[in-house]
Structures are given as structure tokens and as C-alpha cells.
Amino acid sequence: MQDAALGHVRRPAFPLIDRLGQLCISGKDSAAYLWQVPDDEAMRTEIGRKLVEIRQECDRQNRREMNRIVGELETALAASPSPQQVEILQDGFDRLVKLWQAAKSGLL
């Protein structure tokens, strides 16, 4: 976006995306894909791997509040594929992304 008065480009105020942010955002995208194909086993396996990595990053960054949500998502992922299960996954990843953004912006 161009700021005409100052003659320079303003950048959106997004936090730099670290490994935890990448995993949370990617997980959110993967859960959104499951809405179209809820029984895609390869995608479900990928989400499981992402949850393991998110848990490791949360432990490394001492983000205990996020580990609780990861546990909920792991439980949901173990359930039979259904629209309700996908909704739980989407909601959980959305919460993870919001917590990550709040921490990166200094709100947490």
C-alpha cells in the first residue's frame, strides 16, 4: 500500500512467521481441505505429523496453553472422519493461529 503523503510503501502489520506459525497456518489450511475430502487418509496423516511438530515447538517455546489445544486436536483426529470432526479440527487450528499471532504481537 502506498502512503502518498510520505512517499513510501506501508507494509501490513503481520508478525514474522516463525516455525510454530508456519505449522499452525499450514495445519489450518490442511483442516480446511478436509472439509471437502474428510476421509483423505494422506492428509489426516500429514495433520498428525504437524500436530507432533507443533507440540515440539510449543514445548521448546514454553507455550503450554497451545499444548492443551494440540491434545484436543489429536483426540479429534483419532475419531472417525465426519463433518463434526473436521469442524473441531478447523476450530482448533484457528485457535492455535490466533494464540500464536497474539504472542507474536506482544499481547500474550
C-alpha positions in Angstrom: 0.0 0.0 0.0 1.4 3.4 -1.0 1.4 6.2 1.5 1.1 9.2 -0.8 1.9 11.8 1.9 5.2 10.2 2.9 6.1 8.7 -0.5 6.8 5.2 0.8 5.2 1.8 0.9 3.5 0.8 4.1 3.6 -2.9 5.0 0.8 -4.7 6.8 1.4 -5.3 10.5 1.8 -9.0 10.4 4.2 -10.7 12.7 7.2 -12.5 11.2 6.2 -16.1 10.7 8.4 -18.5 12.8 8.3 -22.3 12.6 5.4 -22.5 15.0 3.4 -20.0 13.0 4.1 -21.9 9.8 2.9 -25.1 11.3 -0.3 -23.6 12.7 -1.2 -21.8 9.5 -0.4 -24.9 7.4 -2.4 -27.1 9.8 -5.3 -24.7 9.4 -5.1 -24.9 5.6 -5.0 -28.7 5.8 -8.0 -28.9 8.1 -9.9 -26.6 5.6 -9.0 -29.1 2.8 -10.5 -32.0 4.9 -13.9 -30.2 4.8 -14.0 -31.2 1.1 -12.4 -34.6 1.5 -12.9 -35.7 5.1 -11.6 -39.2 4.7 -8.4 -38.3 2.9 -6.0 -40.6 4.9 -2.8 -39.0 3.5 -4.0 -35.5 4.6 -5.0 -36.9 8.0 -1.5 -38.4 8.4 0.0 -35.1 7.4 -2.1 -33.2 10.0 -1.0 -35.8 12.6 2.7 -35.0 11.8 2.0 -31.3 12.0 0.5 -31.8 15.4 3.6 -33.6 16.7 5.8 -30.8 15.4 3.5 -28.1 16.9 3.7 -29.9 20.2 7.5 -30.0 20.0 7.7 -26.3 19.1 5.3 -25.4 21.9 7.5 -27.3 24.4 10.6 -25.5 23.1 8.9 -22.1 23.4 7.2 -23.0 26.7 3.7 -22.4 25.2 1.6 -24.6 27.5 -1.7 -23.0 26.5 -1.2 -24.2 23.0 -0.3 -27.8 24.0 -3.8 -28.2 25.5 -5.4 -27.4 22.2 -3.0 -29.7 20.4 -4.2 -32.5 22.7 -7.8 -31.7 21.7 -6.9 -31.8 18.1 -5.0 -35.2 18.4 -8.2 -36.6 20.0 -10.4 -35.3 17.2 -8.0 -36.6 14.6 -8.2 -40.1 16.1 -12.0 -40.1 15.7 -13.8 -41.3 12.6 -13.9 -38.8 9.7 -17.0 -36.7 9.8 -18.1 -33.1 9.3 -18.2 -32.6 13.0 -14.6 -33.9 13.4 -13.4 -31.6 10.6 -15.1 -28.6 12.2 -13.3 -29.4 15.5 -10.0 -29.5 13.7 -10.7 -26.3 11.8 -11.7 -24.5 15.0 -8.7 -25.8 16.9 -6.2 -24.8 14.3 -7.9 -21.4 14.1 -7.4 -21.0 17.9 -3.8 -22.0 17.6 -3.2 -19.4 14.9 -4.8 -16.7 17.0 -2.8 -17.6 20.1 0.4 -17.6 18.0 -0.5 -14.2 16.5 -1.3 -12.7 19.9 2.0 -13.9 21.3 4.0 -12.6 18.4 2.3 -9.2 18.6 3.1 -9.0 22.3 -0.5 -9.4 23.6 0.5 -12.6 25.5 
